[in-house]
Amino acid sequence: MKAWFARDYGRPDVLRLEEVAKPVPKPGEILVKVHATTVNSGDRRIRACDLPPGMKTLGRLALGWSRPRQPVLGTELSGVVEAVGQGVTRFSPGEAVYAFPGGRMGAHAEYVLLKETGPVAHLPEGVDMQTGAALCFGGTTALTFLRRGAVRAGQSMLVLGGAGAVGSAMVQLGKLAGAHVAATTSAGNLDLVRAHGADTVIDYQKTDIARLAERFEVIADTVEAMDFATAQKLLTPNGRYLAIAGTLKEMLGSLRKGPEGKRMIAGPADERIEDIVELGRLAALGQYRPHIDKIYAFTDMPAAHAHVDTGRKRGSVVVQVAQ
Ligand SMILES: NC(=O)c1ccc[n+]([C@@H]2O[C@H](COP(=O)([O-])OP(=O)(O)OC[C@H]3O[C@@H](n4cnc5c(N)ncnc54)[C@H](OP(=O)(O)O)[C@@H]3O)[C@@H](O)[C@H]2O)c1
């Protein structure tokens, strides 16, 4: 089978398409023939070794000091079960699935091995392969931070960066939770963010967000658009600033409360099977739909990375691995 390898850190042209042995499922594992995957901000961060300040040493220790320890990137996928290992009962060959290997990655390949009890679920009826591949990266992050931020019906939430993979999921899932959602984006994406359900859309190039008159119970910052000190001015008492794109500084800062019970919440998103299943359920109901910006052929993986590198992608960038 073929897989894309990042044998070094660097620009998209560091990626190489290599031939490797097709894996064989061991007991309890399933082999999935990948139909679609995505290139997301996590893939590009690892490929480029673009680690935030304060995370350079820790990040390299975790990801690989001089090259990625896991050279096959790709956090999410959809596909069809090709074979199952001994003892597998949840899945059978021929069934359509979607999966979120998440930090373990490996989805930028023609085949992927997954534990049957791992982050994989049946693709619901009516959800296509491209959508299935794009459900989890933004979706699980949004569900994690909605949970940690205790976002409830009737609360007001400001999403900073409403057009990205995480931001567009935050807008849709925040609305589903019953929040009143305002979201920032550039002029070209106002309609898209509105279509995802935002009650108010704000062009951050025309409006100084830090000087908004409105106050919010939750600010979900998906693009490091402000810091906690600025966020405090826009939060109601007991308000929560979700530093989704935060670094070590935000994680340490989240350990103590600000004035009037205002809090910063940061850290890696959960990778929970319950969230993965829930995203599929919502997609089948038409209540959550990741926006697909562009679909690239598998052979064009470096071009897909280059598009993500611009920092301007809308929603998800999908790579079609098989028809
Ligand atoms: N905590 C976690 O576990 C976790 C998990 C996933 C992702 N993340 C982090 O979350 C961040 C977002 O990820 P993503 O995948 O959603 O990124 P993305 O899809 O690449 O974000 C691109 C979007 O950001 C928007 N944007 C950029 N600057 C902006 C600004 N100043 N104000 C408003 N919008 C802006 C752009 O819209 P315009 O063109 O309209 O500006 C574009 O649509 C990344 O830093 C990623 O590392 C964290």
The ligand as an SDF file (V2000), in Angstrom:
LIG
                    3D

 48 52  0  0  0  0  0  0  0  0999 V2000
   -6.6950   22.4270   22.2830 N   0  0  0  0  0  0  0  0  0  0  0  0
   -6.6970   21.4720   21.3730 C   0  0  0  0  0  0  0  0  0  0  0  0
   -6.6300   20.2640   21.6690 O   0  0  0  0  0  0  0  0  0  0  0  0
   -6.8070   21.8320   19.9150 C   0  0  0  0  0  0  0  0  0  0  0  0
   -7.4190   20.9290   19.0270 C   0  0  0  0  0  0  0  0  0  0  0  0
   -7.5550   21.3090   17.6900 C   0  0  0  0  0  0  0  0  0  0  0  0
   -7.0320   22.5280   17.2690 C   0  0  0  0  0  0  0  0  0  0  0  0
   -6.3940   23.3430   18.1510 N   0  0  0  0  0  0  0  0  0  0  0  0
   -5.8400   24.6370   17.7490 C   0  0  0  0  0  0  0  0  0  0  0  0
   -6.9190   25.4600   17.3700 O   0  0  0  0  0  0  0  0  0  0  0  0
   -6.4750   26.3700   16.3800 C   0  0  0  0  0  0  0  0  0  0  0  0
   -7.4950   26.3880   15.2480 C   0  0  0  0  0  0  0  0  0  0  0  0
   -7.4870   25.1560   14.5790 O   0  0  0  0  0  0  0  0  0  0  0  0
   -8.3120   24.9750   13.2310 P   0  0  0  0  0  0  0  0  0  0  0  0
   -8.0230   23.6110   12.7660 O   0  0  0  0  0  0  0  0  0  0  0  0
   -9.6980   25.4070   13.4030 O   0  0  0  0  0  0  0  0  0  0  0  0
   -7.5540   26.0270   12.2970 O   0  0  0  0  0  0  0  0  0  0  0  0
   -7.8850   26.4200   10.7940 P   0  0  0  0  0  0  0  0  0  0  0  0
   -9.0800   25.6850   10.3190 O   0  0  0  0  0  0  0  0  0  0  0  0
   -6.6240   26.2970   10.0140 O   0  0  0  0  0  0  0  0  0  0  0  0
   -8.2380   27.9860   10.9520 O   0  0  0  0  0  0  0  0  0  0  0  0
   -8.2910   28.7520    9.7910 C   0  0  0  0  0  0  0  0  0  0  0  0
   -9.2980   29.8470   10.0080 C   0  0  0  0  0  0  0  0  0  0  0  0
   -8.8610   30.7630   10.9910 O   0  0  0  0  0  0  0  0  0  0  0  0
   -9.4720   32.0120   10.7130 C   0  0  0  0  0  0  0  0  0  0  0  0
   -8.7030   33.0940   11.3290 N   0  0  0  0  0  0  0  0  0  0  0  0
   -7.3700   33.2870   11.3080 C   0  0  0  0  0  0  0  0  0  0  0  0
   -7.0430   34.3930   12.0260 N   0  0  0  0  0  0  0  0  0  0  0  0
   -8.2090   34.8810   12.5280 C   0  0  0  0  0  0  0  0  0  0  0  0
   -8.5480   35.9810   13.3840 C   0  0  0  0  0  0  0  0  0  0  0  0
   -7.6080   36.8120   13.8690 N   0  0  0  0  0  0  0  0  0  0  0  0
   -9.8430   36.1680   13.7180 N   0  0  0  0  0  0  0  0  0  0  0  0
  -10.8090   35.3360   13.2590 C   0  0  0  0  0  0  0  0  0  0  0  0
  -10.5700   34.2930   12.4280 N   0  0  0  0  0  0  0  0  0  0  0  0
   -9.2710   34.0650   12.0730 C   0  0  0  0  0  0  0  0  0  0  0  0
   -9.4520   32.0880    9.2030 C   0  0  0  0  0  0  0  0  0  0  0  0
  -10.5960   32.7850    8.8030 O   0  0  0  0  0  0  0  0  0  0  0  0
  -10.4280   34.1770    8.0230 P   0  0  0  0  0  0  0  0  0  0  0  0
   -9.7230   33.8320    6.7300 O   0  0  0  0  0  0  0  0  0  0  0  0
  -11.8350   34.6290    7.8770 O   0  0  0  0  0  0  0  0  0  0  0  0
   -9.5770   35.0300    8.9130 O   0  0  0  0  0  0  0  0  0  0  0  0
   -9.5400   30.6230    8.7320 C   0  0  0  0  0  0  0  0  0  0  0  0
  -10.8220   30.2920    8.2570 O   0  0  0  0  0  0  0  0  0  0  0  0
   -5.0670   25.9370   15.9800 C   0  0  0  0  0  0  0  0  0  0  0  0
   -4.1350   26.7820   16.6340 O   0  0  0  0  0  0  0  0  0  0  0  0
   -4.9600   24.5320   16.5080 C   0  0  0  0  0  0  0  0  0  0  0  0
   -3.6240   24.2180   16.8480 O   0  0  0  0  0  0  0  0  0  0  0  0
   -6.2910   23.0280   19.4780 C   0  0  0  0  0  0  0  0  0  0  0  0
  1  2  1  0
  2  3  2  0
  2  4  1  0
  4  5  1  0
  4 48  2  0
  5  6  2  0
  6  7  1  0
  7  8  2  0
  8  9  1  0
  8 48  1  0
  9 10  1  0
  9 46  1  0
 10 11  1  0
 11 12  1  0
 11 44  1  0
 12 13  1  0
 13 14  1  0
 14 15  2  0
 14 16  1  0
 14 17  1  0
 17 18  1  0
 18 19  2  0
 18 20  1  0
 18 21  1  0
 21 22  1  0
 22 23  1  0
 23 24  1  0
 23 42  1  0
 24 25  1  0
 25 26  1  0
 25 36  1  0
 26 27  1  0
 26 35  1  0
 27 28  2  0
 28 29  1  0
 29 30  1  0
 29 35  2  0
 30 31  1  0
 30 32  2  0
 32 33  1  0
 33 34  2  0
 34 35  1  0
 36 37  1  0
 36 42  1  0
 37 38  1  0
 38 39  2  0
 38 40  1  0
 38 41  1  0
 42 43  1  0
 44 45  1  0
 44 46  1  0
 46 47  1  0
M  CHG  2   8   1  16  -1
M  END
$$$$
